[in-house]
Amino acid sequence: MSERPIQFYFRGAIHRIEGSAPTRTLLQYLREDLHQTGTKEGCAEGDCGACTVVIGELSGGDGEEMLQLRAVNACIQFLPAIDGKALFTVEDLASDGELHPVQQALVDRHGSQCGFCTPGFAMSLFALYENQPECPERDEIDHTLSGNLCRCTGYRPIVDATRDAYALPRRPLNRQPVIAALKALAALPPLDYQGNGQRSHSPRSLAELAALRVALPDARLVAGGTDVGLWVTKQGRDLGEIIHLGAVPELKTVSIGRERLEIGAGVTLTDAFAALTAFEPNWAELARRFASTPVKNAGTLGGNVANGSPIGDSMPALIALGARIVLQHGDSLRELPLEDFYIDYQKTALQRGEFVRALRLDAPAEALRRVFRSYKVAKRLDQDISAVCAGMAVHVDGDGIIRRARIAFGGMAATPKRAVNCELALLGRPWDLNTVRHAMQVLREDYRPLADVRASSEYRLNVAGNLLQRFWLETGSTGQTPARLSQLAPVQS
């Protein structure tokens, strides 16, 4: 790959970036170089949403390319991540001296007080406005705004403004010039960028990535940047040489069938969760509460799995469903049960020169009925780190006997971990209250959780047992479910 500048579409023209460090954030570039200060810096970690911008990419193929617009956090997007894409900021919304309907509605509804966070709200709502021709229900509006925080006006006037924006004369984006520019950018060679003494590579095929990873086994792999970005913005770490994964199409594929689901490591959390929910509808609760919309639009399922965090919320549910991780080194592939990928605190089985290629899940055997749930316990509904996250699946035969059980938790150990003793206590027993109460006792033998600012050790143990009981209440035989929760005697520790 030959060196070239970062290039992206912005304000009707192709912009080029040369000389900036590849770990410089899009927010810094906007404010310091382009002097576009409508995009704000609040937390510098993707939590507050003041830095929200909208990124445009081509989707589809075979001559049917469409423009996909998604809100992301500029504060944790490294500059190479916008190569070949279109960028929209709050300054782009008004045209011909008129505010965009989203902006006008925010003004009319007094949806801004101090105004610091308002550009982020406007950009999240702009993406919603472009992606949804009709005004969505309140729950979807709330979910859209889950990554935008404001303490001034509260959310009522902002939600009201969203509805009002749809009632105003429609002003959609003219997409054709953007699509034409993105097609021209797609014809450029792969990005090999150097700036401020750092180098970043952006391979455009799986073969290029595999060869590059073997040649540079110590380079830092970066996908969505929603975790690694904080290493720079909050910890000031030097990432060294970087390999960006966002331009490898093979990593962005989803294959869903009756018997198997395969999700490429570069599939965004938004798209991965949509596929997982289609494959297993009870994934929906976790998909709703996992991070904010801008974080899910940028972060990837492969990145969430690969970073090995003990509180990575996707892993307990994936483990409960029997997920397997596909690793690639050169042309060689190997496959592991996901729970075997985690060795110790933030230490994985990934070998030098390897990368995560995909995650695979199989449908349950037709002879058994699988019931599955995932639960997240945190202090806030949105935008919070779990105290405990659970994934639970039991496979029951026609007589109501448990033939398979996979129970996994995050936040209870140094890694996402199966509750092996609890599983054994369930196997071969009827899926009823007595079995569950016994398993709740045994579950306490599986973990010795730490106490930290989010929860005490005893709280985590109690919650884990209670979640198992909730799982049965939601999925067990209705004839055995007590009419009132007070009929359930407490489990003695």
Secondary structure, 3 states (H helix, E strand, C coil): CCCCCEEEEECCEEEEECCCCCCCEHHHHHHHHCCCCCCCCCCCCCCCCCCEEEEEEEECCCCCCEEEEEEEEHHHCEHHHHCCCEEECHHHCCECCECCHHHHHHHHCCCCCCCCCHHHHHHHHHHHHHHCCCCCCHHHHHHHCCCCCCCCCCCHHHHHHHHHHHHCCCCCCCCHHHHHHHHHHHCCCCEEEEECCEEEEECCCHHHHHHHHHHCCCCEEECCCCCHHHHHHCCCCCCCCEEECCCCHHHHCEEECCCEEEEECCCEHHHHHHHHHHHCHHHHHHHHHCCCHHHHHHCEHHHHHHCCCCCCCHHHHHHHCCCEEEEEECCEEEEEEHHHHEEECCEECCCCCCEEEEEEEECCCCCCEEEEEEEEECCCCCCCCCCEEEEEEEEECCCCEEEEEEEEEECCCCCCEECHHHHHHHCCCECCHHHHHHHHHHHCCCCCCCCCCCCCHHHHHHHHHHHHHHHHHHHCCCCCCCCCHHHCCCCCC
